[in-house]
Amino acid sequence: MPLITREETHEALDALYDNLALSQARLLAHFPSLASLPDLAERGQRLRAILLEAIETLRPSRRAPFGSRESRACDVLTARYVERLPIPIMMDQLALGRRQVFRDLTQAEEKLAQVLSTWAEGAAPAPELPRSTVDSLSSELAILATQPAPLHLGEVVAEALSLIAPLATKRGVTVAAAPIVSDDLLLADRAILKQLLVQVLSWAIQRAAKGPVKLATSTSENNLAVTVLFSPAGPDEEPQRIAEVQHVAQHDRIDLLIEETKGICQVTMRLRRSRPVTVLVAEDNPGAVELYRRYLSGGAWDVQHLAEPRLAFEVARRMRPDVVLLDIMMPKMDGWSVLQSLRQHEETRDLPVIVCSVIQDEELSQALGAAACLKKPVSQGDLLAALHRCLAQRRTGG
């Protein structure tokens, strides 16, 4: 694992808001893809984003008082470098002497350097896959048509642990999973994420020597991370296996880093956080709205109801929902007119609209710009499938 020094980290932190200085920081030597960017401003901005995210990883998962032992590293780095507070003000806020503040800053910078070292490019380069394997994996992934959606990490981890339990029992290896530190949503394809977890855990169990395979999670402002730790019995005799897993992870925009040092192997998967998907339901039937709420319960969806169709454009413009569910048979203004109005205004022209009605006219729906047309009564499976298609198309620009 490349070792990033505290001095390199301190230099970059000192230049946190100076793009020119940051673009020339020694820390960039550990991130070649950033160092090669020709635009100095973009180079500085990208490195600043990495530093800010790394600082957030030091924040404890549970709320802790400002300046407490648990949150001290994150708090002093934020106060000094993010908020640019002078040392005397930090002394006052933390109720500490000057020497202790500098001591805490030094220790926090060392911790931050350790975090950055695990993120450094080349921390564990994957073995190069044969071209035939890459082509085969790429073809299979293209056919798979991944559908990233908001989901809870704990549910996927539980399913993966259940699947690998028989292998762990056969090998006599204990899998010790710490409680999930966050119930926040993340954005990923559920099937692919589960398979990645299964393959990483299977690889770890089959390579593990004495001691358990440990699974833990951590959280930062934009990411959730899953870490698998174990002591390998020896060199990896099948490096292509984990290289294939990394290739699949890269396809789904999941960072999968492997570090092996001093008899410990650590696999880290960094996953993107997600906010709930906002679904605006333009529907005059309270029973239908309640049905959609039941279908979309569980935290991944934020269902907002609009009973007055004449307000659809204004509400959609202000709310900026991710998807609109639109009834056709409504008083005062029919759904076709609402759909036409949404498509005529630039602010709502690209908003995905799913028509849900007893009137089944797919050709007219498509002609007016609907993304999908579902016939009432709508099933949960059909609704979820249509929503996921809309979200996937919107993300890819399709």
N, C-alpha and C positions, 0 to 999 in steps of 0.2 A: 504493500500500500504506500503510495507516495506520501511523504511527510511534509505537511505545510507547517511552517514555523510560526511562532507567535509574532515574530518581527514582521513577517510578510503580511500577516493578518492585521497587525496594528497599522502598518503603512496604508493598507487599503481602507481601513476604517477611518483613518485621518482624512482621506480624500473622498469620503463617501458621496459628497454632493459636488465634487469637482470632476466633471466628466473627462477633461483632458488628463489630469493627474491619474485618475482611476484607470484610464485606458492604457497607461504606461506602468501600472503597478506590477511588482514582481509576482504577485499572486496569479497573474494571468498565465504564467508559465505552466501552471497546473491545469489550465483549461484551454488547450490549443485551439479548439473550435471558436472560442471567443477572441483569442489573441490574433486569429487570422482574419477577423472582420476588418474590412478596409475603412469603414465609417467609425471614427474615433468616438463620436457621441453615442452611437449604438453600442459600441464595445463597453463604454463606461456604464451605460444604462443597464446592460445585461449583467455585468459584474455586480452592480449595486443591488439588483434584484436577488442575486444569489446570496449576497451578504445579509440582506434583510430577512430572507427566508431562513438562513442558517441561524440568525439570532432568535427567530421565533421558535426554532426547534428546542431551544434551551428553556422555553417557558414551561412550567409544570403543567401536567394535564388537568390537575385540579386547581381551582382558584386558590391563590395564596396571597397574603398581605404584601403590599409593596415593600421591597427591601428585606423580606423574610429570607431565611437560609435557603428555602426551596427555590425561590424565584430571583435570588440575588444576582446570578450571572446575567440573566436576561434583562433584569431591571437596570443594572449599572451600564450595560452596553447600550440599551435603548436611551437612557438618560444622557449619556456622554456623547454618543455618536449619531443617534437618530434624532434626538431632540436638541442636541448641541448645548446641553446645560453646562455652565461653568462649574468647576470643582467646588467652589464655596457653596453654591446652591445645592449641589449633590450632598455635600457634607451636612447641610441643614436638613434636607429631606430625609436622608438616611440616618440622621443622628449619629454620625461617625466622624472620627478625626481624619485629617488629610491623609496620613500614612495608611490608614485602613482602607480608605476609598481607593487609593492607588494600588494597594495590595489586592483588593477585590477586582479591580479592572484587569490587572495582570492575570489573575486566575481565570477570569471570564474570557479573556482573549485566548488563553491556552485551551479552554474548553471549545471555543469557537473554532480554533485551528484544527482541533481533532475532528469536529463535525465536517469542516471543509475538506479535510484529508479523505474522509470516506466518500465525498462527492467528486473528488478530483478525477478528471478523465484519465483513463489508463489505470485506475485503481485495481481493476482485475480484467484485463482485456480478454474477451471471449475468444476461444479458439476459432480460427477461420473455418467456416463451413464449406464443404465442396459445392461448386456451382450447381450440381444436380440436386443437392439437398435444398439449397436456397430456392431454386426454381420450383421444386415440389411443394415446399412449405408455402411459398408465395401464391401458387395456384390454388392450394387448398384454402388459404385464408381469403383469397378473392371470392371463392365460391361461397364461403361461410357467411359473408355479408354481415359483419359485426354490427350490433345495435347498442352503443353506449347509452346507459340510462341511469338515473339516480338510484342508488341502493345502499343498504346498510352493510358495512363491512362485517359486523358480527355474525350475520346470517350466513354469509359466504364462507367465513372461516369455520363455522360450526359444521357446515356441509363437507368441507374439505377434510377436516379432522375425522369426521365419521368415515369417510372413504378410505383414509390411509390407516385407520386403526388396526385392521387385520394384518397389514404388512408390519406395523410396529410390533404387534404381538408376536408374529412369526420370528422377527429379528431380535426380540427381547430388548427393544429400545423403548424407553419412555418418552412420550411427547408431552412436554410441560408448556401449556398455553396460559399466559397471563391474561387477566381480564382485559377486554377491549377498552382502551382509554377514552374513546369518544363514540357517541351515537350519532355523530354528524353523517350526512349523506356524502357519498363519493360518486364519481361519474366513471362508469366502466361497463363493458359488456359482461354480464353476470356469468355466462357460460365460460368465456375465455378466462376471466379472473379466477374462477373456481379451478379450472384446469391448470392454470399457472401455479396456484397454491398447492394443488395436489402433486404436480410434477416436482416442485421445489422441495416439498416435504418428503416425497418418495426418494429423491436423490440424496437428501440429507440423511434419512434413515438408513439407506443402503451404504452410505459412506461412513456413518458414525461409528466411533470406537466406544469406549466406556463413557458413561454419563448420558444425560438426556439430550434430546433435541428440543431447544427452547424457542418458543414463538412469542413475540411481544409486538406491541403497536405503539406508535408515537404520533403526535400531531403537531402541525405548524399552521401558519395562516392560510396557506393555499393547498397543503398536501396532508394526506394521511400516509403513514409508512408502516409496513409490516416487516419485521426483522426475524430471521431464523438463524439461530446460533447453534453450533455443534463442534465437537472435536473429531476431526476425520481420523480414520484408522491408518490412512496412508495417502499417497498421491492418487489423484483422480484418474482411474484407468479408462474411463469413457468420457473424456471432456466434451465430445460432440453432443452428448445428451443435454447438458446444461446450456450449451451454445444454441441448441435448437429452441430451448425454453426462452432464452434471451431474444432470439429472433421473433418469436411470437409476441413477447411482451412489447418489443419495439413497434410492431405492427399496430398494437392497440394503444400506443403512446403511454406505456407504463415503463418507468425507469427501473431496471433490474440490475443492481450492482452486487458484485461478488468480491469479497476480500478474504484472503487467507494468510494469516500471519501468527507466528508463535503458537502453533498448534490449535488455533481457533479459526473456524470458517464462519463468515457472516454473510448472509444474503439479505439484501434490503430491497424491498419493492416500494417505490413511491407512487402513490395514487392521487389523482386529482380530486379535490373536494367538489361538491356540487350543492347548489341551492335547490330547494323544491321547485318543480316545474309548475308554472302558473297556468292553469286552465280556466279560461273565461267561458262560462256556460250561458249562452243566450237562449233562454227557455222559459215559457210561461207556465209550465206544468210542474208544481212543487214535487210531485211524486217522482218525475224523471230526474229532477235535480238531486233528490235524496238518493236515488239509485246510483247516479254517477258518483256522489260523495262516498257511498259504500264501496263502489268499485275501486275508487282511487284513494282509499284510506291507507294509513301506514307511514305517512311522513314524507314520501317521495313526491307527493302532488299537493298543490295548493289550489283548491277549487273555489273560484269566485263566481257568484251568481248574478246575472243581469236579467230582470224580468221585463224591462221596458226596451223593446227592440229599437225604438227611435233614438235611444242613447248609445247604441252599439259603437258607432264610430268614435264618439267623443270618449267613451270609457276605454275602448281599445287603444286609442291614441295616448291617453294618460297612463294607463296601467301597463302597456307594453307586455301583454301576456305572451307565453310561449306558443299556445295553441288556443283556438276558439272552437267550442262545440256549438253548433247552430241548428236550432229547430226551424222548420219551414212554416208550419201552421201556427202563426201567432197573430194576436189582434193588433190593429192599428198599423202594423208594418210587417209584411211577410218576410221570411228568411231570405228569399231570392233577392229582394231589394236590399236587405242588409248586406248580403254577400257582394252585390254589385257596388254598393257604397264603399265597402272596405277596399275593394280593388281599384276604385277610382281615385283614392287619396294616396299620395306617396308615402305618408307615414305608416299606413297599414297595408300597403299593396303586397308586401311579401309575407304577411302574417298567415301561417297555416290555418285553414278552416276545415273542420270536419263536419259535414252535414249529417245530422241525425234526425230522421223523420220517417213517418209512415209513408210518405211519398217517395217512391224509389225511382229517381230519374238521374242515373249516373252521368249520362251524356250531357244533360243540362248543367249538372253540378260542375263537371269538368270544364265546360265551356265558360262558365262564370268564374272559374278560378279556384274551385274547392280542391283541397288536397285528397279528400276521401269522402265517400258517401256510404253511410251505414243505415240499414233499415231497422226501425223500431219494431219490436223491442230489441234493444242492443244488448248483446252478451258482453260479459266482462272481458273474455278473451279477444273478441273482435275489437273492442274499444282500445284495449292495451296495445294490440298489434298495430292499429291505425296510429295511435299516439307515438309509438316508438318509431314507426316509419317516418312520420312527420318530423320528429326531432332529428333523426339520422340524416334526412334529406336537407334539413335546414343547416346542420353543422357542416355538411359537405358541399353545400351550395347546389345540390341536385334538385 
